[in-house]
Amino acid sequence: MSNSMNRRNFVRNMATSASGIILGGSMLAAADATAAVPPSSPEGRIRKMLGYRKLDAHVHLGLSADLPEVNVDFADRLAIDKMFLSKPVTRGLGTPDEFRACNDVILAAMKKYPNKLAGMLTLNPQYGKESLEEIKRCVGEGMIGVKVYYQVKINDPLFYPIVEKLIDLKMIMLMHAEATLGIAGYRMKYDQKIKPQVSLPENFVEIAARYPEAMFQYAHTGGGPDWEYACKCLRNSPNVYVDVSGSNNENNMVEFAVATLGIDRVFFGSDNMYYQSVGKIMDARLTEEQKKKIFFDNYNNILKKGGYHVN
């Protein structure tokens, strides 16, 4: 791919994001939806984006404050039918008290906005008994999956009972896969002094082979990792799905994931990077049907396996 193509796609991605920020939900609502506008104009591109149904398969309840209204506002602006929220323990030891408190925050948000927010519980397999109890509690309250952080690598035997329980429930497990390059990314995978338990693609391959009936979601290929390496590594692990969340807008990222993994294994997610994550799919050189699958159908098909889906 030429540098000029990279630059053109970067500009187009930024135009999509910027027009979303400028127009927002209120201005679009006030606009005449029947007026003819050029499809390539900022408003035309936003109208097209609003026509896609969307499920955000990777989003958190605030990054600094627990304000579900912020999530709902972005969902309304970007026509996201539902957000699948989690609040993993990112500071502290990940004790049962800590992960129960995080899950309580998500449960409260779900109850406040049941039509917009769904929940994924968090846990720490270092506390196996308490983690299994927390799955029972939170699933009983309507949560539909698990989001785990990097207290333990995903292929550690401590996770085996958790994975087996999720197989029974037919639920997916979303795992934080890495930080940024230079901290715990793949090019630095042999020097992980800061976050030694962060999961690498190879760890996903191992656990997926051990439990082929389980479903795993590899987090934020758009969050700064070597996404080409990750997709190549996961190519032959059909029960590992990837989401494209994150602020990274590199050219050909989404297309490469689709070409390498197949269209059915790629999810839309934002990781709270809303405009960038929508823009990179809108800008991807994919068919309309492929974009619909990434935005909505693929994740909804996973939800259906567990008896939950969005109509």
Secondary structure, DSSP 8 states (H G I E B T S, - for coil): --HHHHHHHHHHHHHHHHHHHHHHHHHHHHS-TTS---TTSHHHHHHHHHTS-EEEEEEES-SSS--HHHHHHHHHHTTEEEEEEE----SS---HHHHHHHHHHHHHHHHHSTTTEEE-B---TTSHHHHHHHHHHHHHTT---EEE-SSS-TTSGGGHHHHHHHHHHT-EEEE-----TTTTSGGGTT--SS-TT---HHHHHHHHHH-TTSEEEE--TTSSS-HHHHHHHHTT-TTEEEE--SS---TTHHHHHHHHH-GGGEE---TT-HHHHHHHHHHSS--HHHHHIIIIIHHHHHHHHTT----
